[in-house]
Amino acid sequence: MYKFFPKNILNIKEIKKSQIKYGVIILNNLIKLDPLHMETLWKNSMVNITVDGGTNGWLNFLKKNNLEEKLQDPNLITGDLDSCHAETLTYFKDVKIIQSNDQNENDFSKSLRALEPLCKEFNLNQVVVVTDNSGRLDQIMSNINTLYKNHLKLKEHIRPAYMLTSTELSWLLPKGKSEIHIPECAKKQKCALMPVGRPTVVSTEGLKWNLKKDEMKFGGLVSTSNKIDKQTDVVKIESDFPILWSMGIRDD
Amino acid sequence: MNKYFPSKIITKKEVLELNLNYALIILNRPIQIKRELIETLWNNSLINITVDGGTNRWLNFLKNNNLENKLKHPTLITGDLDSCHAESLKFFTQTKVIQTVDQDETDFTKCLRVLEPFINELKLDHTVVICENSGRLDHIIANINTLYKNQLKSNEISRPVFMLSSTSISFLLPEGKSEIHIPECAKKLWCALMPIAGPTTVSTEGLKWNMKNFEMKFGGLVSTSNKYDGISDFVKVECNLPILWSMGICDEI
């Protein structure tokens, strides 16, 4: 049984008071999160990594919100750096860079690899990945694959990587039983269960359209545009393989 | 053997010259494709369908480009219509509305169902769907599921469905052998093979990183950000299950 409390990364008060240690990875070059939310996540994280073009995105965010001298620098800049502007690298000249040109892995995977020793050092329990679904289908799929690979690597030690956009939060649920404690912002919002990568038998409680040992697969049942039932505080899911879950965090 | 020629869809000249029979569908995402290409695709299609909020997107596109009275109205508006503005419905007076309320399927899936009787009637070769790969993850995934569901239909009514965005074209390759012609302007761009439904054994030719009887799967090899070998005009793919192909396309029309 694994329990998820997304309020620890979605709610500003909860982020500040939570004892859960996490790392932040900035993947994309346009940060659309609410500025105070982004600022709070950054300040309270144990490790902050900006990835390639995400570093430009971070610098733009700082400038746009007058935060240049107010927030700590990233701990690391990673990626192949082919999208990172010279101006950005100059600004963050004191930040450690781990450049990797390996074409066998995407930038997201490389950043998780760079984060690995720091997870141990700082006892991190989760990773928050600031991202966006912006245009390239293969990059979206590549990031989903990274979630699966990361999950397989960690095996029994569940350390979720939460993909956070301005409107939704997505992550891979492990096989077996999961409980998702629904924060206020997500109640009555849409949600989805997506068996990306293989057919999966799933049961749920707490959704508008629940599943009962239903086989989910592409070409058949993929539960998109589902909703969290208005009475629900905790969504329960049981699946025979890891499955991708997504939930709205504010009105579209 | 299935052969695909994306240039027949993304190049204005070829669309006009070849005069193929196709359907055009507009889904509910911002329309970011070059105006000239969209106009050409719209004018030359045998049936134009706007789906729910896609109808609003289409009306906005017309207004932003001063085309309100210049292009024919959609043939059909479909969907559960919970996102379609009253103003859009009012504007398209010549358009038949088929409201599909079933909540077990997405508007896009239902639209392809509505299209079925037209496939033989109009002798349609393929369908082009205008949709950016942005926004809600579950909508992006749902559209892919629609492609898989469409793939399962009988040979009589199953036709290729091409998802067209401003930067890419994506479609499902059926089980077996396929050849994809690489348009000249796309040769330096990216491509991808994604085994969304399950582990798939794949062989390829013509890619920078080819596969030989390799099992592709999530948690393992998913071929994204691939490229072309620089000498081939065609990519050849053989797979034992349908697999999703996506490729970058260029701006020139």
Chai-1 contact restraints between the chains, C-beta under 6 A:
chainA,res_idxA,chainB,res_idxB,connection_type,confidence,min_distance_angstrom,max_distance_angstrom,comment,restraint_id
A,N133,B,S134,contact,1.0,0.0,6.0,A-B,restraint_1
A,N133,B,L137,contact,1.0,0.0,6.0,A-B,restraint_2
A,S134,B,S134,contact,1.0,0.0,6.0,A-B,restraint_3
A,G135,B,N133,contact,1.0,0.0,6.0,A-B,restraint_4
A,G135,B,S134,contact,1.0,0.0,6.0,A-B,restraint_5
A,G135,B,T167,contact,1.0,0.0,6.0,A-B,restraint_6
A,L137,B,N133,contact,1.0,0.0,6.0,A-B,restraint_7
A,L137,B,S170,contact,1.0,0.0,6.0,A-B,restraint_8
A,L137,B,S246,contact,1.0,0.0,6.0,A-B,restraint_9
A,D138,B,A192,contact,1.0,0.0,6.0,A-B,restraint_10
A,D138,B,T224,contact,1.0,0.0,6.0,A-B,restraint_11
A,D138,B,S246,contact,1.0,0.0,6.0,A-B,restraint_12
A,M141,B,M194,contact,1.0,0.0,6.0,A-B,restraint_13
A,M141,B,T224,contact,1.0,0.0,6.0,A-B,restraint_14
A,S142,B,T224,contact,1.0,0.0,6.0,A-B,restraint_15
A,N145,B,F218,contact,1.0,0.0,6.0,A-B,restraint_16
A,N145,B,V222,contact,1.0,0.0,6.0,A-B,restraint_17
A,Y148,B,F218,contact,1.0,0.0,6.0,A-B,restraint_18
A,Y148,B,G219,contact,1.0,0.0,6.0,A-B,restraint_19
A,K149,B,G219,contact,1.0,0.0,6.0,A-B,restraint_20
A,L152,B,G219,contact,1.0,0.0,6.0,A-B,restraint_21
A,S170,B,L137,contact,1.0,0.0,6.0,A-B,restraint_22
A,A192,B,D138,contact,1.0,0.0,6.0,A-B,restraint_23
A,M194,B,I141,contact,1.0,0.0,6.0,A-B,restraint_24
A,V196,B,F218,contact,1.0,0.0,6.0,A-B,restraint_25
A,G197,B,F218,contact,1.0,0.0,6.0,A-B,restraint_26
A,R198,B,G198,contact,1.0,0.0,6.0,A-B,restraint_27
A,F218,B,N145,contact,1.0,0.0,6.0,A-B,restraint_28
A,F218,B,Y148,contact,1.0,0.0,6.0,A-B,restraint_29
A,F218,B,I196,contact,1.0,0.0,6.0,A-B,restraint_30
A,F218,B,A197,contact,1.0,0.0,6.0,A-B,restraint_31
A,G219,B,Y148,contact,1.0,0.0,6.0,A-B,restraint_32
A,G219,B,K149,contact,1.0,0.0,6.0,A-B,restraint_33
A,G219,B,L152,contact,1.0,0.0,6.0,A-B,restraint_34
A,V222,B,N145,contact,1.0,0.0,6.0,A-B,restraint_35
A,T224,B,D138,contact,1.0,0.0,6.0,A-B,restraint_36
A,T224,B,A142,contact,1.0,0.0,6.0,A-B,restraint_37
A,S246,B,L137,contact,1.0,0.0,6.0,A-B,restraint_38
A,S246,B,D138,contact,1.0,0.0,6.0,A-B,restraint_39
